[in-house]
Amino acid sequence: MDQLQKDYPWTHAPLIVGAPMRLIALSKLACEISNAGGLGYIGAGSDASTLEHELQQGKLSLRGPSANDTLPVGVGFLLWAGEKLLQESLPILERHKPAAIWLFAPEKPDQLKRWTQECRRVTSSKSKIWIQIGTVNEALEAVRLCQPDVLVVQGTDAGGHGLEDCAGLMSLLPEVDDAVSSDCAAQNVPKPVLIAAGGIMDGRGVAASLSLGASGVVMGTRYLACPESNIAKGYQDAVINARDGGVNTARGKLYDSLRGTTDWPAHYGGRSVLNESWHDAAKGMSFEENKRLYDDALQLGDDGWGEKARLTTYAGTGVGLVKEVIAAADVTREVREEGIRIIKRARSLL
């Protein structure tokens, strides 16, 4: 945590991070999280066309002190988008120098190395490199190739896109911690900071993650129910109304196919709240008919989302803990403070 506060001096421990949700986490959400003592990410995803604008907007809204003249937000990229995305992004990163750069979902590991080297080059290593992983082998590969500043350890409960085959955070994080600690010691290189992701919605998740070896947490689904998130009210309502996410969400490729977002590598799938699109597919409806009904639902506006509707609601298994719309700054502070209270209470029992 000392390293995190050195790298991000406006933040408070434990670090609360807003996930770089593509098209959803823009400067408005990211800045509110950072201004509340967390680290907000702008989700550039696979397209850098609006990144310059979002970072310029961020400069107008951010209040916290930066480190090494960096901008107190991060930017997240989907590496499967390829070389074009890298070349379009590098000049923007050089001009604005976000505090952190999050790399996720390469087609092949060499992309991680190239992105890391190029991002460090154009920002003079001022922007810290975060790499998201979902297995022990991915963690070791990222450390050996890139020596990242931070590893985001994502368990299977996470909403949105992640590995189809992945352990839950409870077992994944300690095993990654042990493996990375041993490997870094053998190589005599600094161990990256570990940040937990996947199913974390409140201070209880923060306290548990710290106990497992993390120095902070990432939340995505929890921030969907914030007025600063760039989503439709129907999507937001579907998140708030969802319950029992262990059985009412699932990870797969159906919703990507219905939406036409089929560029993801084969071993990734999206976790979503289940609705009629999913259930009809399970009953044997043809994809063509399902797609026709999905496209019809797009014309319904907010009524297109919901348990009895058809549009995609990416969310994690903890979605049932999200019960109302709350400002992102309040979420950030409340989750952090609740986590601290729980840790102190647990300590008093010993």
For each residue, the residues with C-beta under 8 A, 3 or more apart:
1: 4 5 13 14 15 215 216
2: 5 6
3: 6 7 193 215
4: 1 7 8 11 13 15 193 215 216
5: 1 2 8 9 11 12 13
6: 2 3 9 67
7: 3 4 67 99 100 128 149
8: 4 5 11 15 39 67 72 99 100
9: 5 6 64 65 66 67
10: 34 37 63 64 65 66 72
11: 4 5 8 15 34 37 38 39 64
12: 5 15 37 38 336
13: 1 4 5 215 216
14: 1 206 210 215 216 217 336 339 340
15: 1 4 8 11 12 38 39 195 215 216 217
16: 33 37 38 39 206 216 217 219 332 335 336
17: 33 38 39 40 41 74 195 216 217 218 219
18: 25 29 30 33 38 39 40 41 218 219 220 223 328 332
19: 25 41 43 76 160 197 218 219 220 223
20: 25 41 42 43 44 45 74 75 76 77 102
21: 24 25 43 160 220 223 224 229
22: 25 43 44 45 46 76 78
23: 26 43 45 230
24: 21 29 43 224 229 230 231
25: 18 19 20 21 22 29 30 40 41 42 43 76 220 223 229 230
26: 23 29 30 42 43 50 54 230
27: 30 31 42 54 55 57 58 61 73
28: 31 32 57 61 228 230
29: 18 24 25 26 32 33 40 223 226 228 229 230 328
30: 18 25 26 27 33 34 40 41 42 58 73 74
31: 27 28 34 35 40 57 58 61 62 73
32: 28 29 35 36 40 226 228 327 328 329 332
33: 16 17 18 29 30 36 38 39 40 223 328 329 332
34: 10 11 30 31 37 38 39 40 62 64 72 73
35: 31 32 61 62 63 64 329
36: 32 33 328 329 330 332 333
37: 10 11 12 16 34 64 332 333 336
38: 11 12 15 16 17 18 33 34 332 336
39: 8 11 15 16 17 18 33 34 72 73 74 99 100
40: 17 18 25 29 30 31 32 33 34 73 74 328
41: 17 18 19 20 25 30 73 74 75 76 100 102
42: 20 25 26 27 30 51 54 55 58 73 74 75 76 98
43: 19 20 21 22 23 24 25 26 76
44: 20 22 47 48 50 51 54 75 76 77 89
45: 20 22 23 76 77 78 81
46: 22 77 78 80 81 85 263
47: 44 50 81 85
48: 44 51 52 85 88 89 92
49: 88
50: 26 44 47 53 54
51: 42 44 48 54 55 75 89 92
52: 48 55 56 92 95 96
53: 50 56 57
54: 26 27 42 44 50 51 57 58
55: 27 42 51 52 58 59 71 73 75 92 96 98
56: 52 53 59 60 96
57: 27 28 31 53 54 60 61
58: 27 30 31 42 54 55 61 62 71 73
59: 55 56 62 71 96
60: 56 57
61: 27 28 31 35 57 58
62: 31 34 35 58 59 71 72 73
63: 10 35
64: 9 10 11 34 35 37 72
65: 9 10 72
66: 9 10 69 70 71 72 99
67: 6 7 8 9 70 99 126
68: 97 126
69: 66 97 126
70: 66 67 97 98 99 123 126 127
71: 55 58 59 62 66 96 97 98 99
72: 8 10 34 39 62 64 65 66 99
73: 27 30 31 34 39 40 41 42 55 58 62 98 99 100
74: 17 20 30 39 40 41 42 98 99 100 101 102 130
75: 20 41 42 44 51 55 89 93 98 100 101 102
76: 19 20 22 25 41 42 43 44 45 101 102 104
77: 20 44 45 46 81 85 89 101 102 103 104 115
78: 22 45 46 81 85 104 105
79: 82 85 103 104 105 106 107 111 112 115
80: 46 105 106 107 263 264 265
81: 45 46 47 77 78 84 85 263
82: 79 85 86 107
83: 86 87
84: 81 87 88
85: 46 47 48 77 78 79 81 82 88 89
86: 82 83 89 90 114 115 118
87: 83 84 90
88: 48 49 84 85 91 92
89: 44 48 51 75 77 85 86 92 93
90: 86 87 93 94 118 119 122
91: 88 94 95 122
92: 48 51 52 55 88 89 95 96
93: 75 89 90 96 97 98 101 119 122 123 127
94: 90 91 97 122 123
95: 52 91 92
96: 52 55 56 59 71 92 93
97: 68 69 70 71 93 94 123 126 127
98: 42 55 70 71 73 74 75 93 101 127
99: 7 8 39 66 67 70 71 72 73 74 127 128
100: 7 8 39 41 73 74 75 127 128 129 130 149 150
101: 74 75 76 77 93 98 119 123 127 128 129 130
102: 20 41 74 75 76 77 130 131 132 152
103: 77 79 106 112 115 116 119 129 130 131 132 148
104: 76 77 78 79 131 132 152
105: 78 79 80 132 161 264 265 268
106: 79 80 103 109 110 111 112 115 265
107: 79 80 82 111 265
108: 111
109: 106 112 113 141 142 145
110: 106 113 114 145
111: 79 106 107 108 114 115
112: 79 103 106 109 115 116 131 141 142 145 146
113: 109 110 116 117 145 146
114: 86 110 111 117 118
115: 77 79 86 103 106 111 112 118 119
116: 103 112 113 119 120 129 131 145 146 148
117: 113 114 120 121
118: 86 90 114 115 121 122
119: 90 93 101 103 115 116 122 123 127 129
120: 116 117 123 124 125 127 129
121: 117 118 124
122: 90 91 93 94 118 119
123: 70 93 94 97 101 119 120 126 127
124: 120 121
125: 120
126: 67 68 69 70 97 123
127: 70 93 97 98 99 100 101 119 120 123
128: 7 99 100 101 149 150
129: 100 101 103 116 119 120 146 148 149 150
130: 74 100 101 102 103 148 149 150 151 152 195
131: 102 103 104 112 116 142 146 148 150 151 152
132: 102 103 104 105 151 152 154 197
133: 138 139 142 151 152 153 154 176
134: 138 153 154 155 156 162 163 166 172
135: 138 139 163 166 167 172
136: 139 140 172 175 176 179
137: 140 141
138: 133 134 135 141 142
139: 133 135 136 142 143 151 153 176 179 180
140: 136 137 143 144 179 180 183
141: 109 112 137 138 144 145
142: 109 112 131 133 138 139 145 146 148 151
143: 139 140 146 147 148 151 180 183 184 189 192
144: 140 141 183 187
145: 109 110 112 113 116 141 142
146: 112 113 116 129 131 142 143
147: 143 189 190 192
148: 103 116 129 130 131 142 143 151 192
149: 7 100 128 129 130 192 193
150: 100 128 129 130 131 192 193 194 195
151: 130 131 132 133 139 142 143 148 176 180 192 193 194 195
152: 102 104 130 131 132 133 195 197 218
153: 133 134 139 169 172 173 176 194 195 196 197 214
154: 132 133 134 158 162 163 166 169 197 198 218
155: 134 158 166 167 168 169 170 172 173 196 197 198 199
156: 134 162 163 166 167 168 198 251
157: 168 169 198 199 245 271 316 317 318
158: 154 155 162 197 198 199 220 271 316
159: 220 221 249 271 272 314 315 316 317 319
160: 19 21 220 270 271 314 315 316
161: 105 264 268 269 270 271 314
162: 134 154 156 158 166 198 251 268 269 271
163: 134 135 154 156 166 267 268 269
164: 251 252 267 268 269
165: 267
166: 134 135 154 155 156 162 163 172
167: 135 155 156 171 172 175
168: 155 156 157 171 172 198 199
169: 153 154 155 157 172 173 196 197 198 199 200 209 212
170: 155 173 208 212
171: 167 168 174 175
172: 134 135 136 153 155 166 167 168 169 175 176
173: 153 155 169 170 176 177 194 196 209 212 213 214
174: 171 177 178 212 213
175: 136 167 171 172 178 179
176: 133 136 139 151 153 172 173 179 180 194
177: 173 174 180 181 194 212 213
178: 174 175 181 182
179: 136 139 140 175 176 182 183
180: 139 140 143 151 176 177 183 184 191 192 194
181: 177 178 184 185 191
182: 178 179 185 186
183: 140 143 144 179 180 186 187
184: 143 180 181 187 188 189 190 191 192
185: 181 182 188 191
186: 182 183
187: 144 183 184
188: 184 185
189: 143 147 184
190: 147 184
191: 180 181 184 185
192: 143 147 148 149 150 151 180 184
193: 3 4 149 150 151 215 216
194: 150 151 153 173 176 177 180 213 214 215
195: 15 17 130 150 151 152 153 214 215 216 217 218
196: 153 155 169 173 200 205 209 212 214 216 217 218
197: 19 132 152 153 154 155 158 169 200 217 218 220
198: 154 155 156 157 158 162 168 169 316
199: 155 157 158 168 169 205 316 317 318
200: 169 196 197 205 206 209 217 218 219 222 318
201: 205 219 221 222 316 318 319 321 322
202: 205 206 222 321 335 338
203: 206 207 334 335 336 337 338 339 340 341 342
204: 207 208 338 339 342
205: 196 199 200 201 202 208 209 217 318 339
206: 14 16 200 202 203 209 210 217 335 336 338 339 342
207: 203 204 210 211 339 342 343 346
208: 170 204 205 211 212
209: 169 173 196 200 205 206 212 214 216 217
210: 14 206 207 213 214 215 339 343
211: 207 208
212: 169 170 173 174 177 196 208 209
213: 173 174 177 194 210
214: 153 173 194 195 196 209 210 217
215: 1 3 4 13 14 15 193 194 195 210
216: 1 4 13 14 15 16 17 193 195 196 209
217: 14 15 16 17 195 196 197 200 205 206 209 214
218: 17 18 19 152 154 195 196 197 200
219: 16 17 18 19 200 201 222 223 331 335
220: 18 19 21 25 158 159 160 197 223 224 316
221: 159 201 224 239 315 316 318 319 322
222: 200 201 202 219 225 318 321 322 331 335
223: 18 19 21 25 29 33 219 220 226 229 328 331
224: 21 24 220 221 229 231 235 236 239 315 322
225: 222 229 236 239 240 322 323 324 325 326
226: 29 32 223 229 325 326 327 328 331
227: 325 327 328
228: 28 29 32 327 328
229: 21 24 25 29 223 224 225 226 236 328
230: 23 24 25 26 28 29
231: 24 224 235 236
232: 235 236 301 302 305
233: 236 237 302
234: 237 238 301 302 303 304 305 306 309 311
235: 224 231 232 238 239 305 311 313
236: 224 225 229 231 232 233 239 240 325
237: 233 234 240 241 302 305 306
238: 234 235 241 242 273 275 305 306 307 309 313
239: 221 224 225 235 236 242 273 313 315 319 322
240: 225 236 237 322 323 324 325
241: 237 238 306 307
242: 238 239 245 248 249 273 307 313 315 319 320 322
243: 248 319 320
244: 247 248 320
245: 157 242 248 249 273 315 316 317 318 319 320
246: 249 317
247: 244
248: 242 243 244 245 273 274 307 319
249: 159 242 245 246 271 272 273 274 315 316 317 319
250: 271 272 274 278
251: 156 162 164 269 270 271
252: 164 255 269 270
253: 256 257 264 269 270
254: 257 258 277 278 281
255: 252 258 259 270 272 277 278 312 314
256: 253 259 261 262 264 269 270
257: 253 254 260 262 287 291
258: 254 255 277 290 291 294 312
259: 255 256 294 312
260: 257
261: 256 264
262: 256 257
263: 46 80 81
264: 80 105 161 253 256 261 268 269 270
265: 80 105 106 107 268
266:
267: 163 164 165
268: 105 161 162 163 164 264 265
269: 161 162 163 164 251 252 253 256 264
270: 160 161 251 252 253 255 256 264 312 314
271: 157 158 159 160 161 162 249 250 251 314 315 316 317
272: 159 249 250 255 278 312 313 314 315
273: 238 239 242 245 248 249 307 313 315 319
274: 248 249 250 278 279 307
275: 238 278 279 305 306 307 308 309 310 311 313
276: 279 280 293 308 309 310
277: 254 255 258 280 281 290 293 294 310 311 312
278: 250 254 255 272 274 275 281 282
279: 274 275 276 282 283
280: 276 277 283 285 290 293
281: 254 277 278 284 285 287 290
282: 278 279
283: 279 280
284: 281
285: 280 281 289 290
286: 289 290
287: 257 281 290 291
288: 291 292
289: 285 286 292 293
290: 258 277 280 281 285 286 287 293 294
291: 257 258 287 288 294 295
292: 288 289 295 296
293: 276 277 280 289 290 296 297 310
294: 258 259 277 290 291 297 298 310 311
295: 291 292 298 299
296: 292 293 299 300 310
297: 293 294 300 304 309 310 311
298: 294 295 304 311
299: 295 296 304
300: 296 297 303 304 309
301: 232 234 304
302: 232 233 234 237 305
303: 234 300 306 309
304: 234 297 298 299 300 301 309 310 311
305: 232 234 235 237 238 275 302 309 311 313
306: 234 237 238 241 275 303 309
307: 238 241 242 248 273 274 275
308: 275 276
309: 234 238 275 276 297 300 303 304 305 306
310: 275 276 277 293 294 296 297 304
311: 234 235 275 277 294 297 298 304 305
312: 255 258 259 270 272 277
313: 235 238 239 242 272 273 275 305
314: 159 160 161 255 270 271 272
315: 159 160 221 224 239 242 245 249 271 272 273 319 322
316: 157 158 159 160 198 199 201 220 221 245 249 271 319
317: 157 159 199 245 246 249 271
318: 157 199 200 201 205 221 222 245 321 322
319: 159 201 221 239 242 243 245 248 249 273 315 316 322
320: 242 243 244 245
321: 201 202 222 318
322: 201 221 222 224 225 239 240 242 315 318 319
323: 225 240
324: 225 240
325: 225 226 227 236 240
326: 225 226 330 331 334
327: 32 226 227 228 330 331
328: 18 29 32 33 36 40 223 226 227 228 229 331 332
329: 32 33 35 36 332 333
330: 36 326 327 333 334
331: 219 222 223 226 326 327 328 334 335
332: 16 18 32 33 36 37 38 328 329 335 336
333: 36 37 329 330 336 337
334: 203 326 330 331 337 338
335: 16 202 203 206 219 222 331 332 338 339
336: 12 14 16 37 38 203 206 332 333 339 340
337: 203 333 334 340 341
338: 202 203 204 206 334 335 341 342
339: 14 203 204 205 206 207 210 335 336 342 343
340: 14 203 336 337 343 344
341: 203 337 338 344 345
342: 203 204 206 207 338 339 345 346
343: 207 210 339 340 346 347
344: 340 341 347 348
345: 341 342 348 349
346: 207 342 343 349 350
347: 343 344 350
348: 344 345
349: 345 346
350: 346 347
